[in-house]
């Protein structure tokens, strides 16, 4: 085993906030990068949500393994500090509204002059150009405008948002990928570049099944399919009632279907013309779902899962958050870790889902308190004296 991780030695300047950007930089930190989070003197927006019960956890989840410094970007001294950090960094990541940092003199054209090797990454709702460029963007609004909401919910119900903040995190994962790709390119060329990810564009491909149904039906099929397949091309594919909850079942091909019939003890139905092929099952969705639900509602969800698992039928019990935060699989793999946070007490936080096999898994460092690393970064790295640091505080630069 080695202690080396893929991004060891890479310095990332993190000017991001809320979910989108912080998740991208969290993944970089867990890959070994030294991530310096730059926040306003009163902290980024997500940190301020800590006054609401439980709202502090997201900040702790997304900012483990980072250093925290403060800088007032509208102050000449704070502006100069960030520009100096960018001159020494490998990567700068930001998710301000398009154009904000350019107006502050911290856009890519300005910073690349001092640091041609800088990878400058921007995450936003809609990108740096196009008709929607200046629309305010949050996960909810991007779910609405991208079509995600229109595809979520029951056919006869209203559009629904997805439970998780999928646009923020899809955007964050793609932003991570763009940064690492640009770093790879820099290894070959010696020159950095500007990259960007739009949340709206990052989420579009996730609607592949829904788009297939839309185009395949000439735009006439229902947009929302509830818990059925988004393209209405697979059956069974649904969430079925159990005696103590629900279970999700999908039969992707005939072997799965025959396995389901064996689990049900209904091999006699294999030749039923309404269900003897995928096409016929799809044509008889209501009948098939009723047939399967008649069996599932008689048993507990774990017993159903055990039977289906023995026949290799893709399925899973529907679990709640209480069950998942104690999940033995995620804990066995180290994805979920219980830590003692200096500000929030005992909490459960996730690790990165990206594994670098052959390298030691570094211990998670709790998210830092606001400005905790001002002295380390500004004095030891940039060379300011303690007196100069105090003067910056007095002038409101940090």
Secondary structure, DSSP 8 states (H G I E B T S, - for coil): -B---TTTT-EEEEE--TTHHHHHHHHHHHTT-EEEEEE-TT--HHHHGGGSTTTHHHHHHHSTTEEEEE--TTSHHHHHHHHHHHHH-SEEEE-SSTTHHHHTT-SHHHHHHH-TT-EEEEEESS-SSSTTTTS---HHHHHHHHSTGGGSS-TTS-----SS-HHHHHHHHHHHHHHHHHHHHHHHHS---EEEEEHHHHHHGGGHHHHHHHHHTTT-S-S--TTS-TTS--SSEEEEEETTEEEEEE--SHHHHHHHHHHHT-GGGGG-TTTSSHHHHHHTHHHHHHHHHHHHTTS-HHHHHHHHHHTT--EEE---HHHHTT-HHHHHTTSEEEEEETTTEEEEEE--S---TTB----------TTTTHIIIIIIIT---HHHHHHHHHTT--
